[in-house]
């Protein structure tokens, strides 16, 4: 049963019945509805602010997992980058020093390449865009570094092959058998000329040896000269070893090679003689580098241990009379 409400009318001094119109009912209802909506929205706002929905919980958990995996990937990228940098450092400070090559500039020059390569992805409206962009930058930097490193190793392989060839070509042994170190009769420098009896520059070393003693090529090369003269060097051979090196073998008794022939280190090319301006059987041996005659004893390192090398330096320094 609906309650009947009254109010006290002070003018009439009696209670009058409150009559509710349909409009009042509608307004009351709307007011109640509005209040309920405001209250509900407030509760929903507070709840959503402090409590996650199941969907939000799932997304948050997925995001945390992605960040965890990103940290793992980022650590792997940093470790790989550190390994590449270590290889680059070793390349420049060891390998290229050994082969006398210019260091490689590994400075990254691909910033524009990074933006172009991943432009479609980075232009999308995606979450964690900054993390993804950083990863792409690291990948592009590593790609560039690995490309440069590959090119460097290709160059090093070529240098190794060329270095091996160069080491085989450089004069590095004595041209006659001299195990007892007794055959070096005159060294490089100012010496007494055996014929003119005046001090002159002696541009090679003289090895005293019996006529017919084998003479050996001191490095790989190509025979560039086979010549016989009445005076001067007499019968002589010149070998072009490449890399600016030429060796001369003079006062020979005979030849065991011919012009243009390729020879190997240790190969017999002729025999000790007493031809040309010579006063006794011996070999006059010269080393020429970039058209300058240099001291041959500095190139006997393949034949000698340190003690023997000191001994032959001592013998070569004696200012005696040359044999040619």
C-alpha positions in Angstrom: 0.0 0.0 0.0 1.5 3.3 -1.1 2.3 5.7 1.6 0.3 8.9 1.7 2.4 11.9 2.6 1.1 15.2 4.2 2.5 18.6 5.0 1.4 21.2 7.6 -0.1 24.3 6.1 0.6 27.2 8.4 -1.9 29.4 6.8 -4.9 27.1 7.3 -3.4 25.5 10.4 -4.1 22.0 9.1 -2.4 19.1 7.4 -2.8 18.9 3.6 -2.1 15.9 1.5 1.0 16.0 -0.8 -0.1 15.2 -4.3 2.6 13.9 -6.7 2.3 14.7 -10.4 3.6 12.4 -13.2 6.2 15.1 -14.0 7.4 14.9 -10.4 7.7 11.1 -10.7 9.7 11.4 -14.0 12.0 14.1 -12.6 12.6 12.1 -9.5 13.3 9.0 -11.5 15.7 10.8 -13.8 17.5 12.3 -10.9 17.9 9.0 -9.3 19.1 7.5 -12.6 21.6 10.2 -13.1 22.9 9.8 -9.5 23.2 6.1 -10.0 25.1 6.5 -13.3 27.5 9.0 -11.7 28.0 6.8 -8.8 28.5 3.7 -11.0 31.0 5.5 -13.2 32.9 6.7 -10.2 33.1 3.2 -8.8 34.1 1.8 -12.2 36.8 4.5 -12.6 38.2 3.8 -9.1 38.1 0.0 -9.7 39.8 0.3 -13.1 42.4 2.6 -11.7 43.4 0.3 -8.9 42.4 -3.1 -10.2 43.1 -4.7 -13.6 40.5 -6.5 -15.6 41.3 -10.1 -16.8 42.1 -8.8 -20.3 44.4 -6.1 -18.9 46.0 -8.7 -16.6 46.7 -10.9 -19.5 48.1 -8.1 -21.6 50.3 -6.8 -18.7 51.6 -10.3 -18.2 52.4 -10.7 -21.9 54.1 -7.3 -21.9 56.2 -8.2 -19.0 57.2 -11.4 -20.7 58.1 -9.5 -23.9 60.2 -7.1 -21.9 62.0 -10.0 -20.2 62.7 -11.6 -23.6 63.8 -8.3 -25.0 66.3 -7.9 -22.2 67.7 -11.4 -23.0 67.9 -10.5 -26.7 69.5 -7.1 -25.9 72.1 -8.8 -23.7 72.9 -11.3 -26.6 73.2 -8.4 -29.0 75.6 -6.6 -26.6 77.7 -9.7 -26.2 77.9 -10.3 -29.9 78.8 -6.6 -30.4 81.5 -7.0 -27.8 82.9 -10.1 -29.6 82.9 -8.2 -33.0 84.7 -5.3 -31.4 87.3 -7.6 -29.9 87.8 -9.2 -33.4 88.2 -5.7 -34.9 90.7 -4.7 -32.2 92.7 -7.9 -32.8 92.5 -7.3 -36.5 94.0 -3.8 -36.3 96.5 -4.3 -33.5 97.9 -7.7 -34.4 97.1 -9.1 -37.8 97.4 -5.8 -39.7 100.6 -4.9 -37.8 102.1 -8.3 -38.7 101.3 -7.8 -42.4 102.2 -4.0 -42.4 98.7 -3.1 -43.6 96.7 0.0 -42.8 94.2 -0.3 -40.0 90.5 -0.5 -40.9 88.1 2.3 -40.0 85.1 0.5 -38.4 83.2 3.7 -37.6 79.5 3.1 -38.4 78.4 5.0 -41.5 75.0 3.5 -42.0 72.6 5.7 -39.9 70.5 6.5 -43.1 70.6 2.8 -44.0 69.0 2.0 -40.6 66.0 4.3 -41.2 65.5 3.2 -44.8 65.7 -0.5 -44.0 63.1 -0.5 -41.3 61.0 2.5 -42.3 57.8 0.5 -42.9 57.9 -1.0 -39.5 58.9 2.1 -37.6 56.2 4.1 -39.3 53.5 1.9 -37.8 51.7 2.8 -34.6 53.2 0.1 -32.3 54.0 -0.1 -28.6 57.6 -0.1 -27.4 58.6 1.6 -30.6 61.7 3.0 -29.0 62.9 -0.5 -27.9 62.3 -1.9 -31.3 64.1 1.0 -33.0 67.1 0.5 -30.7 67.2 -3.2 -31.6 67.1 -2.4 -35.3 69.9 0.1 -34.9 72.1 -2.4 -33.1 71.3 -5.1 -35.7 72.2 -2.6 -38.5 75.4 -1.6 -36.8 76.4 -5.3 -36.3 75.5 -6.0 -40.0 77.8 -3.2 -41.1 80.6 -4.3 -38.7 80.4 -7.9 -39.9 80.5 -6.7 -43.5 83.6 -4.6 -42.9 85.2 -7.5 -40.9 84.6 -9.9 -43.8 86.2 -7.5 -46.2 89.1 -7.1 -43.9 89.6 -10.9 -43.6 89.4 -11.2 -47.4 92.2 -8.7 -47.6 94.2 -10.5 -44.9 93.9 -13.8 -46.8 95.4 -12.0 -49.8 98.1 -10.4 -47.6 98.9 -13.8 -46.1 99.4 -15.4 -49.6 101.4 -12.4 -50.8 103.4 -12.4 -47.5 104.3 -16.1 -47.9 105.4 -15.4 -51.5 107.4 -12.4 -50.3 109.1 -14.3 -47.5 110.1 -17.0 -50.0 111.4 -14.4 -52.4 113.5 -12.2 -50.1 117.2 -13.2 -50.1 117.6 -15.1 -46.8 120.5 -17.6 -47.1 124.2 -17.5 -47.9 124.9 -18.1 -51.6 127.6 -20.8 -50.9 127.8 -23.5 -48.3 129.5 -21.9 -45.3 128.6 -23.8 -42.2 132.0 -23.2 -40.6 131.7 -19.4 -41.3 135.3 -19.4 -42.7 134.6 -18.5 -46.3 133.5 -14.9 -45.9 136.7 -13.2 -47.0 135.6 -9.5 -47.4 132.6 -7.6 -46.3 130.4 -4.7 -47.4 132.0 -1.2 -47.1 135.2 0.6 -47.8 137.9 -2.0 -48.7 141.3 -2.1 -50.3 141.0 -2.8 -54.0 143.1 -5.9 -54.9 144.4 -4.5 -58.2 144.4 -0.7 -57.8 145.6 -0.9 -54.1 143.4 2.0 -53.1 140.4 2.1 -50.8 137.1 1.8 -52.7 133.5 1.0 -51.9 133.0 -2.7 -51.9 129.3 -3.1 -52.7 128.9 -6.8 -51.8 130.6 -9.6 -49.9 133.2 -12.0 -51.1 133.1 -15.7 -50.3 136.4 -17.5 -50.8 135.8 -21.1 -52.1 137.5 -23.6 -54.5 136.7 -23.3 -58.2 133.5 -25.3 -59.0 131.9 -24.8 -55.6 128.1 -24.7 -56.1 126.4 -21.3 -55.9 122.8 -21.2 -54.7 119.9 -18.7 -55.3 119.2 -17.0 -52.1 115.5 -16.5 -52.7 112.8 -17.4 -55.2 112.8 -15.3 -58.4 113.4 -15.0 -62.1 116.8 -14.8 -63.8 117.1 -11.4 -65.3 120.8 -11.4 -66.4 123.3 -14.0 -67.5 126.4 -12.2 -68.8 130.1 -12.9 -69.5 132.6 -10.0 -69.4 136.4 -10.1 -69.8 136.9 -7.7 -66.9 134.6 -6.4 -64.2 132.3 -9.0 -62.8 133.3 -11.7 -65.3 130.7 -14.3 -65.5 127.7 -13.0 -63.6 124.0 -13.7 -62.8 121.3 -11.4 -61.6 118.0 -12.7 -60.2 114.9 -10.5 -59.8 113.1 -11.6 -56.6 110.3 -9.0 -56.9 109.3 -6.6 -54.1 112.3 -4.4 -55.1 115.0 -7.1 -54.5 117.7 -8.2 -57.0 120.7 -10.3 -56.2 124.0 -10.5 -58.2 126.5 -13.4 -58.3 129.8 -12.5 -59.9 133.2 -14.0 -61.0 131.5 -17.4 -61.7 133.2 -20.3 -63.5 130.0 -21.5 -65.2 126.2 -21.2 -65.3 123.5 -23.7 -64.3 120.5 -21.6 -65.4 119.4 -19.5 -68.4 117.8 -16.1 -68.9 114.1 -15.9 -67.9 114.2 -19.1 -65.9 112.3 -19.2 -62.6 114.4 -20.4 -59.7 113.8 -21.4 -56.1 115.8 -20.5 -53.0 118.6 -23.1 -52.5 118.7 -24.0 -56.2 122.1 -24.3 -57.7 122.5 -21.5 -60.4 126.3 -21.7 -61.1 129.8 -22.4 -59.8 132.5 -20.4 -58.0 135.2 -19.2 -60.4 137.9 -16.6 -60.9 136.7 -14.6 -63.9 136.7 -10.9 -64.6 138.6 -8.6 -62.2 139.3 -11.3 -59.6 142.6 -12.2 -57.9 141.5 -15.6 -56.5 138.6 -18.1 -56.8 135.6 -16.6 -55.0 132.0 -15.5 -55.2 131.2 -11.8 -55.2 127.6 -11.5 -53.9 125.4 -8.4 -53.9 121.9 -7.5 -52.7 120.1 -4.6 -54.4 116.9 -3.2 -53.0 115.0 -0.5 -54.9 118.2 0.1 -57.0 120.3 0.7 -53.9 123.1 -1.8 -53.0 122.8 -2.9 -49.3 124.8 -5.1 -46.9 124.1 -8.7 -47.8 125.0 -10.1 -44.3 121.7 -8.6 -43.0 119.9 -11.2 -45.1 121.5 -14.4 -43.9 119.0 -15.0 -41.1 117.6 -18.3 -42.4 121.1 -19.9 -42.3 122.3 -18.7 -38.9 121.4 -18.8 -35.2 122.0 -15.6 -33.2 125.5 -16.6 -32.2 126.6 -17.4 -35.7 125.0 -14.2 -37.0 127.1 -12.2 -34.6 130.2 -14.0 -35.8 129.5 -13.3 -39.4 128.8 -9.7 -38.7 132.2 -9.5 -37.0 133.9 -11.1 -40.0 132.2 -8.8 -42.4 133.2 -5.7 -40.5 137.0 -6.4 -40.8 138.5 -3.8 -43.2 140.7 -6.1 -45.3 141.4 -6.4 -49.0 138.6 -7.5 -51.2 139.1 -10.3 -53.8 137.6 -8.3 -56.7 
